[in-house]
């Protein structure tokens, strides 16, 4: 049991170290509270996920999503009126403000994934905390064409262009906390939630937004390649049942990685631990090693259901 708790302990300790360092160097107690709270919520949540019986494990992850997501969106965003969207990160970065969104993106989405993979997507995203409550818990058919995934790059580029236009042409300079950042946050989240929910129902896939439209994925696909924390399976004990691949919310062919003797190298992995839970042989677990991710083995809709565990197509 202690070995299985290595991942949540690493996450909790890492966050508290960051919290203490920022507090000591800045003298601002907020950093200690902010990162300490998030690290504790995520660490304890993953620990509960590991300890609880199989049927109750998803509730531990959703509870953690709510704890962190509501804090980031409601406290930092709505209460402190800070633009926590991707555009806010660019604006504050250009302005030289060491704002909450800048810290959030640097820690959770740029530097953090090198240690704990895309754990933010699986355990803390305030968009996903709503999506995971929708009815399509499991995408049975796999992903649609890889071309759909190009929309997230387009979305990222459009966000950056929008910021550059506002910055250079209209000379928009957001203050650290003002009504313009608040309005930007509201408008951005309305778009995110509406498009995400529409995609979920249209494609019968809760995580469709994450796969095809989320601009933050562009950042994650770079940083998570170097993640020390990934899912690994025991190649010799795998029976080839394909349960892990069939239940992965991101349509990753996990069994194929195990068959090849590799860890799950896909940058699409959100470290939700679903595969470790559903595996009937309990041969999947998190591990810490130095390897390079980026090999994308993704199941798609044209894949024959009978061969879903052994077929894949590359993803951009």
C-alpha positions as CSV (number, residue, x, y, z in Angstrom):
1,X,0.0,0.0,0.0
2,X,2.8,2.4,0.8
3,X,4.4,2.0,-2.6
4,X,1.0,2.8,-4.2
5,X,0.9,6.1,-2.3
6,X,4.2,7.3,-3.7
7,X,2.5,9.4,-6.4
8,X,0.2,11.4,-4.1
9,X,3.0,11.9,-1.6
10,X,5.3,13.3,-4.2
11,X,2.6,15.7,-5.4
12,X,1.7,16.9,-1.9
13,X,5.3,17.4,-0.9
14,X,6.2,19.2,-4.2
15,X,3.3,21.6,-3.8
16,X,4.2,22.4,-0.2
17,X,7.9,22.9,-1.1
18,X,6.9,25.4,-3.8
19,X,4.4,27.0,-1.3
20,X,7.1,27.4,1.4
21,X,9.7,28.7,-1.1
22,X,7.4,31.3,-2.6
23,X,6.2,32.4,0.8
24,X,9.8,32.8,2.1
25,X,11.1,34.7,-0.9
26,X,8.1,37.0,-1.3
27,X,6.9,37.3,2.3
28,X,3.4,36.9,1.0
29,X,1.4,34.4,3.1
30,X,-1.0,33.9,0.2
31,X,1.5,31.7,-1.6
32,X,1.7,29.3,1.4
33,X,-2.1,29.1,1.5
34,X,-2.6,28.8,-2.3
35,X,-0.2,26.1,-3.1
36,X,-0.5,24.3,0.2
37,X,-4.3,24.1,-0.3
38,X,-4.0,22.9,-3.9
39,X,-1.3,20.4,-3.1
40,X,-3.2,19.0,-0.1
41,X,-6.4,18.7,-2.0
42,X,-4.8,16.9,-4.9
43,X,-2.5,14.7,-2.8
44,X,-5.2,13.6,-0.4
45,X,-7.6,13.1,-3.3
46,X,-5.3,10.8,-5.1
47,X,-4.5,9.0,-1.9
48,X,-8.2,8.4,-1.3
49,X,-8.6,7.2,-4.9
50,X,-6.0,4.6,-4.2
51,X,-7.4,3.5,-0.8
52,X,-11.1,3.5,-1.6
53,X,-12.9,0.4,-3.1
54,X,-13.1,0.4,-6.9
55,X,-16.7,1.6,-7.2
56,X,-16.0,4.6,-5.0
57,X,-12.6,5.7,-6.6
58,X,-14.2,8.0,-9.2
59,X,-15.9,10.0,-6.5
60,X,-12.6,10.7,-4.9
61,X,-11.3,12.2,-8.1
62,X,-14.4,14.3,-8.7
63,X,-14.3,15.5,-5.2
64,X,-10.7,16.7,-5.7
65,X,-11.7,18.4,-9.0
66,X,-14.4,20.3,-7.2
67,X,-12.1,21.4,-4.3
68,X,-9.4,22.7,-6.7
69,X,-11.6,23.8,-9.6
70,X,-14.0,25.9,-7.5
71,X,-11.1,27.5,-5.6
72,X,-9.3,28.5,-8.9
73,X,-12.4,29.7,-10.7
74,X,-14.5,31.2,-7.9
75,X,-11.9,32.5,-5.4
76,X,-9.0,33.6,-7.7
77,X,-11.2,34.4,-10.7
78,X,-14.7,35.6,-9.6
79,X,-13.8,36.9,-6.1
80,X,-10.3,38.4,-6.8
81,X,-11.4,39.3,-10.3
82,X,-8.3,37.9,-12.0
83,X,-8.3,36.6,-15.5
84,X,-7.4,33.0,-15.1
85,X,-7.9,32.2,-18.8
86,X,-5.0,31.5,-21.2
87,X,-5.4,35.1,-22.5
88,X,-4.9,36.4,-19.0
89,X,-1.7,34.5,-18.7
90,X,-0.4,36.2,-21.8
91,X,-1.6,39.6,-20.7
92,X,-0.1,39.5,-17.3
93,X,3.1,38.0,-18.6
94,X,3.5,40.8,-21.1
95,X,2.7,43.3,-18.5
96,X,5.3,42.0,-16.1
97,X,2.7,41.1,-13.4
98,X,3.5,38.1,-11.3
99,X,-0.2,37.4,-11.1
100,X,-2.0,34.3,-9.9
101,X,-2.7,33.1,-13.4
102,X,1.0,33.4,-14.4
103,X,2.0,31.3,-11.4
104,X,-0.8,28.9,-12.1
105,X,0.3,28.3,-15.7
106,X,4.0,28.1,-14.9
107,X,3.5,25.6,-12.1
108,X,0.5,23.5,-13.2
109,X,0.9,23.6,-17.0
110,X,4.5,24.3,-18.0
111,X,6.9,23.2,-15.2
112,X,4.6,21.0,-13.2
113,X,3.9,18.3,-15.9
114,X,7.6,17.5,-16.0
115,X,7.1,15.9,-12.5
116,X,3.4,14.9,-12.3
117,X,2.3,14.7,-15.9
118,X,-1.1,16.1,-16.9
119,X,-2.5,15.6,-13.4
120,X,-4.1,19.0,-13.6
121,X,-6.4,17.8,-16.4
122,X,-7.5,14.8,-14.5
123,X,-7.7,16.2,-11.0
124,X,-8.0,20.0,-11.0
125,X,-9.4,21.5,-14.2
126,X,-12.5,23.6,-13.5
127,X,-13.9,22.9,-17.0
128,X,-13.4,19.1,-16.6
129,X,-15.0,19.2,-13.2
130,X,-18.3,19.9,-14.9
131,X,-17.7,17.7,-17.9
132,X,-17.0,14.6,-15.7
133,X,-20.5,15.0,-14.3
134,X,-22.2,14.6,-17.7
135,X,-23.7,11.2,-18.6
136,X,-21.1,9.9,-21.1
137,X,-18.6,8.4,-18.6
138,X,-17.0,6.2,-21.2
139,X,-16.4,6.9,-24.9
140,X,-17.2,3.5,-26.5
141,X,-16.3,4.3,-30.0
142,X,-12.9,5.9,-29.8
143,X,-11.9,9.3,-31.2
144,X,-12.9,10.7,-34.5
145,X,-10.4,11.7,-37.2
146,X,-7.0,13.0,-36.0
147,X,-7.7,16.1,-38.1
148,X,-10.2,17.2,-35.4
149,X,-7.3,17.5,-32.9
150,X,-5.9,20.4,-35.0
151,X,-8.7,22.6,-33.8
152,X,-7.0,22.9,-30.4
153,X,-3.9,24.4,-32.1
154,X,-6.1,26.8,-34.0
155,X,-7.8,27.8,-30.7
156,X,-4.4,28.4,-29.1
157,X,-3.2,30.5,-32.0
158,X,-6.4,32.4,-32.1
159,X,-6.1,33.2,-28.4
160,X,-2.5,34.4,-28.9
161,X,-3.5,36.5,-31.9
162,X,-6.4,38.1,-29.9
163,X,-4.0,39.1,-27.1
164,X,-1.4,40.5,-29.5
165,X,-4.1,42.6,-31.3
166,X,-5.5,43.9,-28.1
167,X,-2.0,44.6,-26.8
168,X,-0.5,46.3,-29.9
169,X,-3.4,47.9,-31.7
170,X,-5.7,48.8,-28.9
171,X,-3.0,49.1,-26.2
172,X,-4.9,47.1,-23.7
173,X,-3.0,46.9,-20.4
174,X,-4.9,44.9,-17.8
175,X,-4.4,45.8,-14.1
176,X,-3.7,42.9,-11.7
177,X,-7.3,43.0,-10.6
178,X,-9.9,45.0,-12.4
179,X,-13.3,44.6,-14.1
180,X,-11.8,44.0,-17.6
181,X,-10.1,40.9,-16.4
182,X,-13.2,39.8,-14.6
183,X,-15.3,40.2,-17.8
184,X,-12.7,38.4,-19.9
185,X,-12.9,35.5,-17.4
186,X,-16.7,35.4,-17.6
187,X,-16.8,35.5,-21.4
188,X,-14.0,32.9,-21.8
189,X,-15.6,30.5,-19.4
190,X,-19.0,30.8,-21.0
191,X,-17.4,29.9,-24.3
192,X,-15.5,27.0,-22.8
193,X,-18.5,25.5,-20.9
194,X,-20.9,25.9,-23.8
195,X,-18.6,24.5,-26.4
196,X,-17.5,21.7,-24.1
197,X,-21.0,20.6,-23.2
198,X,-22.2,20.8,-26.8
199,X,-19.3,18.7,-27.9
200,X,-19.9,16.2,-25.1
201,X,-23.5,15.6,-26.1
202,X,-22.9,15.7,-29.9
203,X,-20.0,13.1,-29.7
204,X,-21.3,11.3,-26.7
205,X,-17.9,11.9,-25.1
206,X,-17.4,13.9,-21.8
207,X,-13.8,14.6,-22.7
208,X,-14.4,15.7,-26.3
209,X,-13.4,19.3,-25.5
210,X,-10.1,18.1,-24.0
211,X,-9.3,16.1,-27.1
212,X,-10.3,18.5,-29.9
213,X,-10.7,22.1,-28.7
214,X,-8.9,22.9,-25.4
215,X,-6.0,25.3,-26.2
216,X,-4.1,24.4,-23.0
217,X,-3.5,20.9,-24.5
218,X,-0.9,22.5,-26.8
219,X,1.2,23.4,-23.8
220,X,0.7,20.1,-22.1
221,X,1.7,18.1,-25.1
222,X,5.1,19.7,-24.9
223,X,5.8,19.7,-21.2
224,X,4.3,16.3,-20.4
225,X,6.7,14.5,-22.8
226,X,9.3,14.8,-20.1
227,X,7.1,13.7,-17.2
228,X,8.8,11.5,-14.6
229,X,5.4,10.2,-13.4
230,X,3.6,7.9,-15.9
231,X,1.5,4.8,-15.9
232,X,3.3,1.5,-16.3
233,X,2.1,-2.1,-16.6
234,X,3.6,-5.5,-16.0
235,X,4.2,-6.9,-19.5
236,X,4.6,-10.5,-18.3
237,X,1.3,-10.5,-16.3
238,X,-0.9,-8.8,-18.9
239,X,-3.6,-11.1,-20.2
240,X,-4.5,-8.9,-23.2
241,X,-8.1,-8.4,-22.2
242,X,-8.0,-4.7,-23.3
243,X,-10.1,-3.4,-20.4
244,X,-7.7,-0.6,-19.8
245,X,-7.8,0.7,-23.4
246,X,-11.6,0.3,-23.6
247,X,-12.1,2.4,-20.4
248,X,-9.5,5.1,-21.0
249,X,-11.5,8.5,-21.2
250,X,-8.8,9.8,-23.6
251,X,-8.9,6.8,-25.9
252,X,-5.3,5.8,-25.3
253,X,-4.4,2.2,-26.3
254,X,-2.8,1.5,-23.0
255,X,-2.6,-2.2,-23.6
256,X,-0.4,-1.6,-26.6
257,X,2.1,0.3,-24.5
258,X,2.2,-2.6,-22.0
259,X,2.6,-5.1,-24.8
260,X,5.6,-3.1,-26.1
261,X,7.1,-3.0,-22.6
262,X,6.8,0.8,-22.5
263,X,5.2,3.1,-20.0
264,X,2.2,5.1,-21.3
265,X,4.1,7.6,-23.4
266,X,1.1,9.4,-24.8
267,X,0.9,13.1,-24.0
268,X,-2.9,12.7,-24.1
269,X,-2.8,10.9,-20.7
270,X,-4.5,13.0,-18.0
271,X,-3.3,10.7,-15.2
272,X,-6.9,10.1,-14.1
273,X,-5.8,6.5,-13.0
274,X,-8.9,5.0,-14.5
275,X,-6.9,2.3,-16.2
276,X,-5.2,1.3,-12.9
277,X,-8.7,0.9,-11.4
278,X,-10.4,-1.2,-14.1
279,X,-7.6,-3.6,-14.8
280,X,-8.8,-7.0,-13.6
281,X,-5.3,-8.2,-13.0
282,X,-4.1,-5.1,-11.1
283,X,-1.0,-4.9,-13.3
284,X,-1.1,-1.1,-13.9
285,X,0.4,1.5,-11.6
286,X,2.1,4.8,-11.6
287,X,5.9,4.8,-11.7
288,X,8.8,7.3,-11.7
289,X,11.4,7.1,-14.4
290,X,13.2,9.2,-16.9
291,X,11.8,8.5,-20.4
292,X,10.6,10.6,-23.3
293,X,6.9,10.7,-24.1
294,X,5.3,11.5,-27.4
295,X,4.5,8.1,-28.9
296,X,0.7,8.5,-29.5
297,X,-1.2,5.2,-29.7
298,X,-4.8,6.4,-30.0
299,X,-8.0,4.3,-30.6
300,X,-10.3,5.8,-33.2
301,X,-13.9,5.2,-34.2
302,X,-13.1,3.3,-37.3
303,X,-11.4,0.7,-35.2
304,X,-13.2,-2.6,-35.1
305,X,-14.6,-3.1,-31.6
306,X,-13.4,-6.7,-31.5
307,X,-9.8,-5.6,-32.2
308,X,-9.9,-2.4,-30.1
309,X,-7.2,-3.5,-27.8
310,X,-4.6,-4.0,-30.6
311,X,-5.4,-1.3,-33.1
312,X,-4.3,2.3,-33.0
313,X,-3.6,5.4,-35.1
314,X,-1.0,8.1,-34.6
315,X,-2.2,11.4,-33.2
316,X,-0.7,14.9,-33.8
